[in-house]
């Protein structure tokens, strides 16, 4: 029997269906696998009002997806936010995507890994309730896999509260780039990066660097607008994206630099109260997405870049919302909602991530200085 590794709160998740504040049946791509499509074709009740199934399912980017209605909702979602298909036929009628979400399962040769994605508000609530993300099996005991050892090392650094979140991300990316430059890497070399003296030296080096908050702000602002562009064109997540995107466009043209520095400092104090949540978020992201069954070292580096960018855009979106609200206190609801929205917007598969990074940056693998610019100091 294969080893199973789960985030320790995995089995605590329960879908709250109609009580959900942010339904998964709205405003994003819901895949329909071949088996489900065939199954639905045999269900006469999918012909609602004499409409055929093909009006509910269409091809997008080479994949069958549910065609959302004018309200950007799944056409099978009723007014009570419940699925008409499930009410009529039971859970077995669900597509693979709908049945699994928000669970994420990766099957390796020697193990299966289970986690929950942050595209669901209930999952974010579970993350927020954890003092520390733990796993049902000790990954430190599984030392035969070099990539697994690298991932464990990265998670250990993020868990270390002596380092700020920004510094932790910079540190793991620096180490990853060093490892990537070597033609081969041994376990003993990975172990060296766990040494307290080595980590302290790297931490001290970062402390002696100068980070300009306005440069980070401007880069995050540009990236946010780029990621949001297609979703705005499709009028998705409008209530969350449009107000802050308009503000971001205005700020990209002109802003008071002195005033912005003060605002960024005030926001950082508010944002720091959610350090535990974002540390947990990053640990789960690294566990879930930095290592796939077909991963190699380069794909791991690419995924850490994407995770760092996702975190930076989340933080920037929350900052823009905070500016608009003109509230001193940053509410948990705002933080949670933007974690969900940005997670959904950036939930690409690895091939699409590589394509985006290839088109958007000079090189697929960034220089360390660019990630440091993106993350900034906190």
Secondary structure, DSSP 8 states (H G I E B T S, - for coil): --EEEEBTTGGG----GGG-SS-TTBSS--B--HHHHHHHHT-GGG-GGG--GGGTEEEETTEEEE-B-TTSBBTTB-TTS-BHHHHHH-GGGS-HHHHHTTEEEEE-SSEEEEEE-TTSHHHHHHHHH-SS--BSS-GGG--S-HHHHHHHHHHHHHH-TTS-HHHHHHHHHHHHHHHHHSS---HHHHHHTT-HHHHHHHHHHHHTS---HHHHHHHHHHHHHHHHHHHHHTT-SHHHHHHHHHHHHHHHH---HHHHHHHHHHHHHHHGGGHHHHHHHHHHHHHHHS--TT--HHHHHHHHHHHHHHHHHHHHHHHHHHHHHT-SS--HHHHHHHHHHHHHHT---HHHHHHHHHHHSSSSS--HHHHHHHH---
